[in-house]
Amino acid sequence: MASSLDPVEAARREVRWWHIHRVHQREDDLTDTELVDAVAHLYGYVYAVPEEAARLRVAAMAISDAWVDAGAC
């Protein structure tokens, strides 16, 4: 079975959410909604999962980021 996934498009979406995550971590310019949208855009394309998966992933990121910020890495 051939995949209709375009690896260039998947990579573009991956880099976009990663960039938004880093900006979101360090600046107040972006909201959780923008991060959820970027992750949902990727996950919907690559994994065909609902937006709720992106919301859960962003919640997990927040926990992980707080853990690292607290010096736990």
PyMOL Python script that loads the backbone (N, CA, C, O; Angstrom):
from pymol import cmd

cmd.read_pdbstr("""\
ATOM      1  N   MET A   1       0.839  -1.176   0.000  1.00  0.00           N
ATOM      2  CA  MET A   1       0.000   0.000   0.000  1.00  0.00           C
ATOM      3  C   MET A   1       0.887   1.242   0.000  1.00  0.00           C
ATOM      4  O   MET A   1       1.737   1.391   0.878  1.00  0.00           O
ATOM      5  N   ALA A   2       0.708   2.111  -0.944  1.00  0.00           N
ATOM      6  CA  ALA A   2       1.494   3.339  -1.052  1.00  0.00           C
ATOM      7  C   ALA A   2       0.902   4.411  -0.138  1.00  0.00           C
ATOM      8  O   ALA A   2      -0.315   4.561  -0.031  1.00  0.00           O
ATOM      9  N   SER A   3       1.780   5.134   0.502  1.00  0.00           N
ATOM     10  CA  SER A   3       1.335   6.210   1.390  1.00  0.00           C
ATOM     11  C   SER A   3       1.146   7.493   0.597  1.00  0.00           C
ATOM     12  O   SER A   3       1.922   7.792  -0.310  1.00  0.00           O
ATOM     13  N   SER A   4       0.117   8.244   0.939  1.00  0.00           N
ATOM     14  CA  SER A   4      -0.108   9.528   0.284  1.00  0.00           C
ATOM     15  C   SER A   4       0.577  10.651   1.055  1.00  0.00           C
ATOM     16  O   SER A   4       0.430  11.824   0.714  1.00  0.00           O
ATOM     17  N   LEU A   5       1.315  10.293   2.081  1.00  0.00           N
ATOM     18  CA  LEU A   5       2.015  11.271   2.904  1.00  0.00           C
ATOM     19  C   LEU A   5       3.194  11.845   2.123  1.00  0.00           C
ATOM     20  O   LEU A   5       4.033  11.103   1.612  1.00  0.00           O
ATOM     21  N   ASP A   6       3.248  13.158   2.038  1.00  0.00           N
ATOM     22  CA  ASP A   6       4.366  13.854   1.402  1.00  0.00           C
ATOM     23  C   ASP A   6       5.407  14.142   2.489  1.00  0.00           C
ATOM     24  O   ASP A   6       5.127  14.920   3.400  1.00  0.00           O
ATOM     25  N   PRO A   7       6.591  13.540   2.419  1.00  0.00           N
ATOM     26  CA  PRO A   7       7.582  13.735   3.469  1.00  0.00           C
ATOM     27  C   PRO A   7       8.046  15.182   3.608  1.00  0.00           C
ATOM     28  O   PRO A   7       8.403  15.613   4.704  1.00  0.00           O
ATOM     29  N   VAL A   8       8.046  15.917   2.533  1.00  0.00           N
ATOM     30  CA  VAL A   8       8.437  17.332   2.609  1.00  0.00           C
ATOM     31  C   VAL A   8       7.386  18.119   3.392  1.00  0.00           C
ATOM     32  O   VAL A   8       7.725  18.951   4.234  1.00  0.00           O
ATOM     33  N   GLU A   9       6.131  17.854   3.115  1.00  0.00           N
ATOM     34  CA  GLU A   9       5.043  18.528   3.847  1.00  0.00           C
ATOM     35  C   GLU A   9       5.061  18.118   5.317  1.00  0.00           C
ATOM     36  O   GLU A   9       4.899  18.963   6.198  1.00  0.00           O
ATOM     37  N   ALA A  10       5.257  16.834   5.587  1.00  0.00           N
ATOM     38  CA  ALA A  10       5.334  16.369   6.978  1.00  0.00           C
ATOM     39  C   ALA A  10       6.491  17.055   7.703  1.00  0.00           C
ATOM     40  O   ALA A  10       6.341  17.478   8.850  1.00  0.00           O
ATOM     41  N   ALA A  11       7.626  17.164   7.051  1.00  0.00           N
ATOM     42  CA  ALA A  11       8.791  17.819   7.662  1.00  0.00           C
ATOM     43  C   ALA A  11       8.517  19.300   7.905  1.00  0.00           C
ATOM     44  O   ALA A  11       8.901  19.836   8.945  1.00  0.00           O
ATOM     45  N   ARG A  12       7.860  19.962   6.963  1.00  0.00           N
ATOM     46  CA  ARG A  12       7.524  21.376   7.139  1.00  0.00           C
ATOM     47  C   ARG A  12       6.635  21.571   8.366  1.00  0.00           C
ATOM     48  O   ARG A  12       6.847  22.493   9.154  1.00  0.00           O
ATOM     49  N   ARG A  13       5.652  20.710   8.521  1.00  0.00           N
ATOM     50  CA  ARG A  13       4.752  20.800   9.672  1.00  0.00           C
ATOM     51  C   ARG A  13       5.483  20.477  10.975  1.00  0.00           C
ATOM     52  O   ARG A  13       5.225  21.100  12.005  1.00  0.00           O
ATOM     53  N   GLU A  14       6.387  19.514  10.930  1.00  0.00           N
ATOM     54  CA  GLU A  14       7.185  19.155  12.106  1.00  0.00           C
ATOM     55  C   GLU A  14       8.050  20.330  12.563  1.00  0.00           C
ATOM     56  O   GLU A  14       8.089  20.655  13.749  1.00  0.00           O
ATOM     57  N   VAL A  15       8.733  20.956  11.629  1.00  0.00           N
ATOM     58  CA  VAL A  15       9.592  22.095  11.968  1.00  0.00           C
ATOM     59  C   VAL A  15       8.751  23.263  12.489  1.00  0.00           C
ATOM     60  O   VAL A  15       9.169  23.971  13.405  1.00  0.00           O
ATOM     61  N   ARG A  16       7.583  23.460  11.914  1.00  0.00           N
ATOM     62  CA  ARG A  16       6.719  24.566  12.354  1.00  0.00           C
ATOM     63  C   ARG A  16       6.291  24.396  13.809  1.00  0.00           C
ATOM     64  O   ARG A  16       6.396  25.338  14.595  1.00  0.00           O
ATOM     65  N   TRP A  17       5.808  23.203  14.179  1.00  0.00           N
ATOM     66  CA  TRP A  17       5.374  23.047  15.575  1.00  0.00           C
ATOM     67  C   TRP A  17       6.566  23.152  16.505  1.00  0.00           C
ATOM     68  O   TRP A  17       6.437  23.705  17.598  1.00  0.00           O
ATOM     69  N   TRP A  18       7.719  22.640  16.111  1.00  0.00           N
ATOM     70  CA  TRP A  18       8.911  22.718  16.962  1.00  0.00           C
ATOM     71  C   TRP A  18       9.311  24.175  17.190  1.00  0.00           C
ATOM     72  O   TRP A  18       9.637  24.576  18.307  1.00  0.00           O
ATOM     73  N   HIS A  19       9.279  24.952  16.119  1.00  0.00           N
ATOM     74  CA  HIS A  19       9.605  26.382  16.228  1.00  0.00           C
ATOM     75  C   HIS A  19       8.615  27.080  17.161  1.00  0.00           C
ATOM     76  O   HIS A  19       9.023  27.830  18.047  1.00  0.00           O
ATOM     77  N   ILE A  20       7.334  26.840  16.970  1.00  0.00           N
ATOM     78  CA  ILE A  20       6.310  27.465  17.808  1.00  0.00           C
ATOM     79  C   ILE A  20       6.491  27.037  19.264  1.00  0.00           C
ATOM     80  O   ILE A  20       6.337  27.855  20.171  1.00  0.00           O
ATOM     81  N   HIS A  21       6.813  25.782  19.491  1.00  0.00           N
ATOM     82  CA  HIS A  21       7.050  25.312  20.860  1.00  0.00           C
ATOM     83  C   HIS A  21       8.203  26.076  21.505  1.00  0.00           C
ATOM     84  O   HIS A  21       8.088  26.499  22.655  1.00  0.00           O
ATOM     85  N   ARG A  22       9.296  26.258  20.797  1.00  0.00           N
ATOM     86  CA  ARG A  22      10.454  26.959  21.357  1.00  0.00           C
ATOM     87  C   ARG A  22      10.124  28.428  21.638  1.00  0.00           C
ATOM     88  O   ARG A  22      10.500  28.953  22.686  1.00  0.00           O
ATOM     89  N   VAL A  23       9.439  29.082  20.729  1.00  0.00           N
ATOM     90  CA  VAL A  23       9.040  30.472  20.958  1.00  0.00           C
ATOM     91  C   VAL A  23       8.085  30.532  22.153  1.00  0.00           C
ATOM     92  O   VAL A  23       8.213  31.400  23.017  1.00  0.00           O
ATOM     93  N   HIS A  24       7.134  29.608  22.191  1.00  0.00           N
ATOM     94  CA  HIS A  24       6.155  29.547  23.277  1.00  0.00           C
ATOM     95  C   HIS A  24       6.848  29.355  24.625  1.00  0.00           C
ATOM     96  O   HIS A  24       6.425  29.931  25.627  1.00  0.00           O
ATOM     97  N   GLN A  25       7.907  28.551  24.656  1.00  0.00           N
ATOM     98  CA  GLN A  25       8.653  28.308  25.895  1.00  0.00           C
ATOM     99  C   GLN A  25       9.346  29.564  26.412  1.00  0.00           C
ATOM    100  O   GLN A  25       9.397  29.796  27.620  1.00  0.00           O
ATOM    101  N   ARG A  26       9.871  30.363  25.510  1.00  0.00           N
ATOM    102  CA  ARG A  26      10.781  31.442  25.900  1.00  0.00           C
ATOM    103  C   ARG A  26      10.187  32.844  25.841  1.00  0.00           C
ATOM    104  O   ARG A  26      10.767  33.787  26.379  1.00  0.00           O
ATOM    105  N   GLU A  27       9.044  32.986  25.196  1.00  0.00           N
ATOM    106  CA  GLU A  27       8.452  34.311  25.013  1.00  0.00           C
ATOM    107  C   GLU A  27       6.947  34.242  25.286  1.00  0.00           C
ATOM    108  O   GLU A  27       6.354  33.164  25.314  1.00  0.00           O
ATOM    109  N   ASP A  28       6.364  35.385  25.482  1.00  0.00           N
ATOM    110  CA  ASP A  28       4.919  35.449  25.722  1.00  0.00           C
ATOM    111  C   ASP A  28       4.127  35.763  24.451  1.00  0.00           C
ATOM    112  O   ASP A  28       2.933  36.057  24.514  1.00  0.00           O
ATOM    113  N   ASP A  29       4.797  35.700  23.300  1.00  0.00           N
ATOM    114  CA  ASP A  29       4.143  36.094  22.047  1.00  0.00           C
ATOM    115  C   ASP A  29       3.140  35.072  21.522  1.00  0.00           C
ATOM    116  O   ASP A  29       2.270  35.420  20.723  1.00  0.00           O
ATOM    117  N   LEU A  30       3.244  33.821  21.955  1.00  0.00           N
ATOM    118  CA  LEU A  30       2.371  32.784  21.427  1.00  0.00           C
ATOM    119  C   LEU A  30       1.538  32.166  22.540  1.00  0.00           C
ATOM    120  O   LEU A  30       1.984  32.053  23.682  1.00  0.00           O
ATOM    121  N   THR A  31       0.321  31.768  22.186  1.00  0.00           N
ATOM    122  CA  THR A  31      -0.592  31.160  23.152  1.00  0.00           C
ATOM    123  C   THR A  31      -0.556  29.634  23.030  1.00  0.00           C
ATOM    124  O   THR A  31      -0.006  29.083  22.077  1.00  0.00           O
ATOM    125  N   ASP A  32      -1.155  28.970  24.018  1.00  0.00           N
ATOM    126  CA  ASP A  32      -1.301  27.520  23.941  1.00  0.00           C
ATOM    127  C   ASP A  32      -2.101  27.129  22.700  1.00  0.00           C
ATOM    128  O   ASP A  32      -1.834  26.099  22.081  1.00  0.00           O
ATOM    129  N   THR A  33      -3.067  27.944  22.346  1.00  0.00           N
ATOM    130  CA  THR A  33      -3.904  27.648  21.178  1.00  0.00           C
ATOM    131  C   THR A  33      -3.064  27.561  19.913  1.00  0.00           C
ATOM    132  O   THR A  33      -3.273  26.671  19.089  1.00  0.00           O
ATOM    133  N   GLU A  34      -2.122  28.473  19.754  1.00  0.00           N
ATOM    134  CA  GLU A  34      -1.269  28.438  18.564  1.00  0.00           C
ATOM    135  C   GLU A  34      -0.405  27.183  18.541  1.00  0.00           C
ATOM    136  O   GLU A  34      -0.177  26.602  17.480  1.00  0.00           O
ATOM    137  N   LEU A  35       0.071  26.768  19.701  1.00  0.00           N
ATOM    138  CA  LEU A  35       0.862  25.545  19.778  1.00  0.00           C
ATOM    139  C   LEU A  35       0.000  24.320  19.496  1.00  0.00           C
ATOM    140  O   LEU A  35       0.411  23.431  18.751  1.00  0.00           O
ATOM    141  N   VAL A  36      -1.180  24.267  20.081  1.00  0.00           N
ATOM    142  CA  VAL A  36      -2.100  23.150  19.816  1.00  0.00           C
ATOM    143  C   VAL A  36      -2.427  23.093  18.328  1.00  0.00           C
ATOM    144  O   VAL A  36      -2.437  22.011  17.740  1.00  0.00           O
ATOM    145  N   ASP A  37      -2.692  24.229  17.718  1.00  0.00           N
ATOM    146  CA  ASP A  37      -3.006  24.255  16.285  1.00  0.00           C
ATOM    147  C   ASP A  37      -1.863  23.690  15.449  1.00  0.00           C
ATOM    148  O   ASP A  37      -2.096  22.920  14.518  1.00  0.00           O
ATOM    149  N   ALA A  38      -0.633  24.068  15.776  1.00  0.00           N
ATOM    150  CA  ALA A  38       0.526  23.591  15.013  1.00  0.00           C
ATOM    151  C   ALA A  38       0.713  22.087  15.186  1.00  0.00           C
ATOM    152  O   ALA A  38       0.991  21.380  14.218  1.00  0.00           O
ATOM    153  N   VAL A  39       0.561  21.597  16.415  1.00  0.00           N
ATOM    154  CA  VAL A  39       0.694  20.158  16.651  1.00  0.00           C
ATOM    155  C   VAL A  39      -0.456  19.408  15.984  1.00  0.00           C
ATOM    156  O   VAL A  39      -0.242  18.351  15.390  1.00  0.00           O
ATOM    157  N   ALA A  40      -1.662  19.938  16.075  1.00  0.00           N
ATOM    158  CA  ALA A  40      -2.821  19.307  15.437  1.00  0.00           C
ATOM    159  C   ALA A  40      -2.639  19.252  13.922  1.00  0.00           C
ATOM    160  O   ALA A  40      -3.016  18.269  13.284  1.00  0.00           O
ATOM    161  N   HIS A  41      -2.072  20.287  13.356  1.00  0.00           N
ATOM    162  CA  HIS A  41      -1.822  20.339  11.916  1.00  0.00           C
ATOM    163  C   HIS A  41      -0.885  19.195  11.510  1.00  0.00           C
ATOM    164  O   HIS A  41      -1.105  18.535  10.494  1.00  0.00           O
ATOM    165  N   LEU A  42       0.141  18.973  12.299  1.00  0.00           N
ATOM    166  CA  LEU A  42       1.070  17.867  12.027  1.00  0.00           C
ATOM    167  C   LEU A  42       0.410  16.523  12.294  1.00  0.00           C
ATOM    168  O   LEU A  42       0.413  15.650  11.426  1.00  0.00           O
ATOM    169  N   TYR A  43      -0.158  16.343  13.485  1.00  0.00           N
ATOM    170  CA  TYR A  43      -0.705  15.043  13.866  1.00  0.00           C
ATOM    171  C   TYR A  43      -1.871  14.625  12.974  1.00  0.00           C
ATOM    172  O   TYR A  43      -2.023  13.448  12.647  1.00  0.00           O
ATOM    173  N   GLY A  44      -2.688  15.595  12.587  1.00  0.00           N
ATOM    174  CA  GLY A  44      -3.787  15.278  11.682  1.00  0.00           C
ATOM    175  C   GLY A  44      -3.280  14.791  10.337  1.00  0.00           C
ATOM    176  O   GLY A  44      -3.857  13.883   9.739  1.00  0.00           O
ATOM    177  N   TYR A  45      -2.209  15.391   9.866  1.00  0.00           N
ATOM    178  CA  TYR A  45      -1.643  15.028   8.568  1.00  0.00           C
ATOM    179  C   TYR A  45      -0.919  13.683   8.630  1.00  0.00           C
ATOM    180  O   TYR A  45      -1.154  12.810   7.795  1.00  0.00           O
ATOM    181  N   VAL A  46      -0.049  13.522   9.607  1.00  0.00           N
ATOM    182  CA  VAL A  46       0.799  12.329   9.669  1.00  0.00           C
ATOM    183  C   VAL A  46       0.067  11.132  10.255  1.00  0.00           C
ATOM    184  O   VAL A  46       0.172  10.024   9.727  1.00  0.00           O
ATOM    185  N   TYR A  47      -0.669  11.338  11.334  1.00  0.00           N
ATOM    186  CA  TYR A  47      -1.274  10.229  12.061  1.00  0.00           C
ATOM    187  C   TYR A  47      -2.785  10.114  11.903  1.00  0.00           C
ATOM    188  O   TYR A  47      -3.382   9.129  12.338  1.00  0.00           O
ATOM    189  N   ALA A  48      -3.404  11.109  11.288  1.00  0.00           N
ATOM    190  CA  ALA A  48      -4.857  11.135  11.098  1.00  0.00           C
ATOM    191  C   ALA A  48      -5.599  10.959  12.427  1.00  0.00           C
ATOM    192  O   ALA A  48      -6.543  10.175  12.528  1.00  0.00           O
ATOM    193  N   VAL A  49      -5.155  11.699  13.432  1.00  0.00           N
ATOM    194  CA  VAL A  49      -5.792  11.647  14.749  1.00  0.00           C
ATOM    195  C   VAL A  49      -6.517  12.967  15.008  1.00  0.00           C
ATOM    196  O   VAL A  49      -6.184  13.982  14.395  1.00  0.00           O
ATOM    197  N   PRO A  50      -7.496  12.967  15.903  1.00  0.00           N
ATOM    198  CA  PRO A  50      -8.250  14.190  16.184  1.00  0.00           C
ATOM    199  C   PRO A  50      -7.414  15.223  16.944  1.00  0.00           C
ATOM    200  O   PRO A  50      -6.355  14.914  17.492  1.00  0.00           O
ATOM    201  N   GLU A  51      -7.918  16.442  16.960  1.00  0.00           N
ATOM    202  CA  GLU A  51      -7.220  17.549  17.618  1.00  0.00           C
ATOM    203  C   GLU A  51      -6.977  17.275  19.101  1.00  0.00           C
ATOM    204  O   GLU A  51      -6.020  17.799  19.672  1.00  0.00           O
ATOM    205  N   GLU A  52      -7.803  16.487  19.716  1.00  0.00           N
ATOM    206  CA  GLU A  52      -7.626  16.175  21.142  1.00  0.00           C
ATOM    207  C   GLU A  52      -6.248  15.567  21.411  1.00  0.00           C
ATOM    208  O   GLU A  52      -5.668  15.797  22.472  1.00  0.00           O
ATOM    209  N   ALA A  53      -5.728  14.804  20.469  1.00  0.00           N
ATOM    210  CA  ALA A  53      -4.381  14.238  20.631  1.00  0.00           C
ATOM    211  C   ALA A  53      -3.350  15.355  20.740  1.00  0.00           C
ATOM    212  O   ALA A  53      -2.404  15.253  21.522  1.00  0.00           O
ATOM    213  N   ALA A  54      -3.524  16.405  19.971  1.00  0.00           N
ATOM    214  CA  ALA A  54      -2.605  17.548  20.041  1.00  0.00           C
ATOM    215  C   ALA A  54      -2.735  18.264  21.376  1.00  0.00           C
ATOM    216  O   ALA A  54      -1.733  18.680  21.957  1.00  0.00           O
ATOM    217  N   ARG A  55      -3.949  18.409  21.863  1.00  0.00           N
ATOM    218  CA  ARG A  55      -4.152  19.057  23.173  1.00  0.00           C
ATOM    219  C   ARG A  55      -3.439  18.273  24.279  1.00  0.00           C
ATOM    220  O   ARG A  55      -2.804  18.858  25.156  1.00  0.00           O
ATOM    221  N   LEU A  56      -3.551  16.955  24.225  1.00  0.00           N
ATOM    222  CA  LEU A  56      -2.888  16.121  25.224  1.00  0.00           C
ATOM    223  C   LEU A  56      -1.366  16.206  25.091  1.00  0.00           C
ATOM    224  O   LEU A  56      -0.654  16.238  26.095  1.00  0.00           O
ATOM    225  N   ARG A  57      -0.874  16.243  23.866  1.00  0.00           N
ATOM    226  CA  ARG A  57       0.573  16.353  23.639  1.00  0.00           C
ATOM    227  C   ARG A  57       1.097  17.681  24.165  1.00  0.00           C
ATOM    228  O   ARG A  57       2.165  17.721  24.776  1.00  0.00           O
ATOM    229  N   VAL A  58       0.371  18.763  23.940  1.00  0.00           N
ATOM    230  CA  VAL A  58       0.783  20.080  24.433  1.00  0.00           C
ATOM    231  C   VAL A  58       0.750  20.106  25.960  1.00  0.00           C
ATOM    232  O   VAL A  58       1.625  20.711  26.579  1.00  0.00           O
ATOM    233  N   ALA A  59      -0.232  19.468  26.571  1.00  0.00           N
ATOM    234  CA  ALA A  59      -0.278  19.382  28.031  1.00  0.00           C
ATOM    235  C   ALA A  59       0.939  18.612  28.546  1.00  0.00           C
ATOM    236  O   ALA A  59       1.529  18.996  29.556  1.00  0.00           O
ATOM    237  N   ALA A  60       1.315  17.543  27.870  1.00  0.00           N
ATOM    238  CA  ALA A  60       2.503  16.779  28.256  1.00  0.00           C
ATOM    239  C   ALA A  60       3.771  17.615  28.090  1.00  0.00           C
ATOM    240  O   ALA A  60       4.684  17.535  28.910  1.00  0.00           O
ATOM    241  N   MET A  61       3.823  18.413  27.033  1.00  0.00           N
ATOM    242  CA  MET A  61       4.976  19.309  26.823  1.00  0.00           C
ATOM    243  C   MET A  61       5.120  20.280  27.981  1.00  0.00           C
ATOM    244  O   MET A  61       6.227  20.525  28.460  1.00  0.00           O
ATOM    245  N   ALA A  62       4.008  20.830  28.429  1.00  0.00           N
ATOM    246  CA  ALA A  62       4.042  21.801  29.529  1.00  0.00           C
ATOM    247  C   ALA A  62       4.611  21.161  30.796  1.00  0.00           C
ATOM    248  O   ALA A  62       5.397  21.781  31.512  1.00  0.00           O
ATOM    249  N   ILE A  63       4.213  19.925  31.064  1.00  0.00           N
ATOM    250  CA  ILE A  63       4.729  19.213  32.240  1.00  0.00           C
ATOM    251  C   ILE A  63       6.224  18.959  32.079  1.00  0.00           C
ATOM    252  O   ILE A  63       7.003  19.188  33.004  1.00  0.00           O
ATOM    253  N   SER A  64       6.615  18.489  30.913  1.00  0.00           N
ATOM    254  CA  SER A  64       8.027  18.215  30.654  1.00  0.00           C
ATOM    255  C   SER A  64       8.866  19.494  30.715  1.00  0.00           C
ATOM    256  O   SER A  64       9.946  19.501  31.305  1.00  0.00           O
ATOM    257  N   ASP A  65       8.376  20.558  30.115  1.00  0.00           N
ATOM    258  CA  ASP A  65       9.102  21.837  30.133  1.00  0.00           C
ATOM    259  C   ASP A  65       9.271  22.350  31.556  1.00  0.00           C
ATOM    260  O   ASP A  65      10.338  22.851  31.910  1.00  0.00           O
ATOM    261  N   ALA A  66       8.237  22.230  32.371  1.00  0.00           N
ATOM    262  CA  ALA A  66       8.325  22.686  33.768  1.00  0.00           C
ATOM    263  C   ALA A  66       9.334  21.838  34.538  1.00  0.00           C
ATOM    264  O   ALA A  66      10.075  22.360  35.371  1.00  0.00           O
ATOM    265  N   TRP A  67       9.366  20.563  34.273  1.00  0.00           N
ATOM    266  CA  TRP A  67      10.305  19.647  34.908  1.00  0.00           C
ATOM    267  C   TRP A  67      11.743  20.047  34.562  1.00  0.00           C
ATOM    268  O   TRP A  67      12.608  20.105  35.435  1.00  0.00           O
ATOM    269  N   VAL A  68      11.980  20.319  33.286  1.00  0.00           N
ATOM    270  CA  VAL A  68      13.314  20.731  32.844  1.00  0.00           C
ATOM    271  C   VAL A  68      13.676  22.100  33.440  1.00  0.00           C
ATOM    272  O   VAL A  68      14.799  22.300  33.905  1.00  0.00           O
ATOM    273  N   ASP A  69      12.734  23.025  33.423  1.00  0.00           N
ATOM    274  CA  ASP A  69      12.975  24.353  34.006  1.00  0.00           C
ATOM    275  C   ASP A  69      13.337  24.282  35.495  1.00  0.00           C
ATOM    276  O   ASP A  69      14.069  25.127  36.011  1.00  0.00           O
ATOM    277  N   ALA A  70      12.817  23.277  36.158  1.00  0.00           N
ATOM    278  CA  ALA A  70      13.096  23.080  37.581  1.00  0.00           C
ATOM    279  C   ALA A  70      14.463  22.429  37.823  1.00  0.00           C
ATOM    280  O   ALA A  70      14.862  22.202  38.965  1.00  0.00           O
ATOM    281  N   GLY A  71      15.171  22.133  36.728  1.00  0.00           N
ATOM    282  CA  GLY A  71      16.517  21.581  36.852  1.00  0.00           C
ATOM    283  C   GLY A  71      16.584  20.075  36.851  1.00  0.00           C
ATOM    284  O   GLY A  71      17.593  19.499  37.260  1.00  0.00           O
ATOM    285  N   ALA A  72      15.539  19.432  36.405  1.00  0.00           N
ATOM    286  CA  ALA A  72      15.486  17.973  36.462  1.00  0.00           C
ATOM    287  C   ALA A  72      16.083  17.281  35.238  1.00  0.00           C
ATOM    288  O   ALA A  72      15.932  16.068  35.097  1.00  0.00           O
ATOM    289  N   CYS A  73      16.743  17.999  34.370  1.00  0.00           N
ATOM    290  CA  CYS A  73      17.317  17.301  33.219  1.00  0.00           C
ATOM    291  C   CYS A  73      18.695  16.928  33.565  1.00  0.00           C
ATOM    292  O   CYS A  73      19.394  16.325  32.751  1.00  0.00           O
TER     293      CYS A  73
END
""", "prot")
cmd.dss("prot")
cmd.show_as("cartoon", "prot")
cmd.util.cbc("prot")
cmd.orient("prot")
